[in-house]
Amino acid sequence: MLKLPNFLFLIFVFTSFSVLAQVSAPVKSPQIKILFIGNSYLYNNNLPDIEYRLARASGIDVYIDAEIAMGQSVNRHIKAKSTWVKVNSRKWDYVIIQDHQRFYYDTPPSLDSFCFEDKKLYKSPLMDNNLKLQDSIKKLIPGVKIIWFEGWEQSGGVESRFPGDNTVKLLGRMHANFKYLNDQPGAHDIIAPIGDAYASSIIQRPYLQKVSPDRSDLLFDHDGRHPGKAGSFLAACVLFETIFHHPPMDLKPTYNKVPEMDTFLIKTSWQVMNDSFAYTNLASVTPEIRHGWLNKYAFHTAKKYATYQWYSGNTAIAGANKRKYKPETKGLKPSYWVETTDSRGCVYMSFPIKLE
């Protein structure tokens, strides 16, 4: 279990072997390096550790670290030495930026420009600092993928400011503001639709937005803002699916101590990921698999990548390292996907293609 704020990097090494009936060298997938930048929304329930455990349970080699400043926003991170030490410590594949979510529930398309930090309220160029932060990280690490943490805020909405407000309406405004941020020139990064997954879960099961100090199976903690255990697990599932393009495996033992709840949250997050694909900009970092004209079992992807590795489930297929792959019909598996790298060594993963 990673312990914040002084948790250490953990590396889980996974080597998968060929399913082909032949003697061949193991095929090793590149390690994925992920950095979280955020505040107490990551600290509660140790979300980076949940992400690590989801990857480990799915047989994925990851290296995870986090820079967490309690109660702070991007305005603090952009000028903090500790943030840039972390950014420069590795050639990260993904950097997840979790800003202070309170500044995103105003009426879109604008961001709340008043920030309460260091015990004072002041006007701040929040959007400009977000854009400067992601731009600076991209310049330091060519090929890095920035993920906006589109999260949640106050359970029940903000009735005093928006009469008739509720949790789902508030999440809708946050959705619009993150899209507005990502549509700015120079951005066009990846949005992790965590707030959308919260909304979908609440629509299906309204009790999940309740606030109770005695329950751990709710989206919100007892303060009605920070994540409960179910909320952190749901956020981790969305981030996992954003990065790895398939649902995580169930944890053993289950994270929420209720297998049915874990299954529901994984299913909901995966459905939201697919429904949100058009606006999250995930297509820009996702190789597309196409069928052959005459043979639906002949797969291919774009020529623009430097390396290719085809997978069946979580198993890398030995020798399947060209942009085209045709599996043996007799040994067909339920799904296939491809992992590619570009000339800079940046890793890209496709969604699995399902075979009926």
LINHUBEL-V595390 format. One record per backbone hydrogen bond with DSSP energy under -1.0 kcal/mol. NH is the residue of the N-H (numbers start at 1). CO is the residue of the C=O. If there is no record, write none. Layout:
nh->NH co->CO
nh->NH co->CO
//
This chain:
nh->16 co->27
nh->22 co->20
nh->27 co->16
nh->32 co->61
nh->34 co->63
nh->35 co->94
nh->36 co->65
nh->37 co->96
nh->38 co->67
nh->42 co->39
nh->43 co->39
nh->44 co->40
nh->46 co->43
nh->47 co->42
nh->50 co->46
nh->51 co->47
nh->52 co->48
nh->53 co->49
nh->54 co->50
nh->55 co->51
nh->56 co->52
nh->57 co->53
nh->58 co->54
nh->59 co->56
nh->60 co->55
nh->63 co->32
nh->65 co->34
nh->67 co->36
nh->69 co->38
nh->72 co->69
nh->76 co->73
nh->77 co->73
nh->78 co->74
nh->79 co->76
nh->84 co->80
nh->85 co->81
nh->86 co->82
nh->87 co->83
nh->88 co->84
nh->89 co->86
nh->92 co->90
nh->93 co->33
nh->94 co->33
nh->95 co->145
nh->96 co->35
nh->97 co->147
nh->98 co->37
nh->103 co->100
nh->104 co->101
nh->112 co->103
nh->115 co->122
nh->117 co->120
nh->120 co->117
nh->122 co->115
nh->124 co->113
nh->126 co->124
nh->129 co->125
nh->130 co->126
nh->131 co->127
nh->132 co->128
nh->133 co->129
nh->134 co->130
nh->135 co->131
nh->136 co->132
nh->137 co->133
nh->138 co->134
nh->139 co->135
nh->140 co->136
nh->141 co->137
nh->144 co->141
nh->145 co->93
nh->147 co->95
nh->148 co->190
nh->149 co->97
nh->150 co->148
nh->150 co->192
nh->151 co->149
nh->155 co->224
nh->157 co->154
nh->161 co->158
nh->162 co->158
nh->165 co->162
nh->170 co->166
nh->171 co->167
nh->172 co->168
nh->173 co->169
nh->174 co->170
nh->175 co->171
nh->176 co->172
nh->177 co->173
nh->178 co->174
nh->179 co->175
nh->180 co->176
nh->181 co->177
nh->182 co->178
nh->183 co->179
nh->184 co->181
nh->187 co->184
nh->188 co->182
nh->190 co->146
nh->191 co->280
nh->192 co->148
nh->194 co->192
nh->195 co->150
nh->197 co->193
nh->198 co->194
nh->199 co->195
nh->200 co->196
nh->201 co->197
nh->202 co->198
nh->203 co->199
nh->204 co->200
nh->205 co->201
nh->208 co->205
nh->209 co->206
nh->210 co->207
nh->219 co->208
nh->221 co->226
nh->224 co->221
nh->228 co->219
nh->230 co->218
nh->231 co->218
nh->232 co->228
nh->233 co->229
nh->234 co->230
nh->235 co->231
nh->236 co->232
nh->237 co->233
nh->238 co->234
nh->239 co->235
nh->240 co->236
nh->241 co->237
nh->242 co->238
nh->243 co->239
nh->244 co->240
nh->245 co->241
nh->262 co->258
nh->263 co->259
nh->264 co->260
nh->265 co->261
nh->266 co->262
nh->267 co->263
nh->268 co->264
nh->269 co->265
nh->270 co->266
nh->271 co->267
nh->272 co->268
nh->273 co->269
nh->274 co->270
nh->275 co->271
nh->276 co->272
nh->279 co->276
nh->280 co->276
nh->284 co->281
nh->285 co->282
nh->286 co->283
nh->290 co->300
nh->292 co->295
nh->292 co->298
nh->298 co->295
nh->299 co->325
nh->300 co->290
nh->301 co->323
nh->306 co->341
nh->307 co->341
nh->309 co->339
nh->310 co->320
nh->311 co->337
nh->312 co->315
nh->315 co->312
nh->317 co->310
nh->320 co->317
nh->321 co->319
nh->325 co->299
nh->332 co->329
nh->336 co->353
nh->337 co->311
nh->339 co->309
nh->340 co->348
nh->341 co->307
nh->342 co->346
nh->345 co->342
nh->348 co->340
nh->350 co->338
nh->353 co->336
nh->355 co->334
//
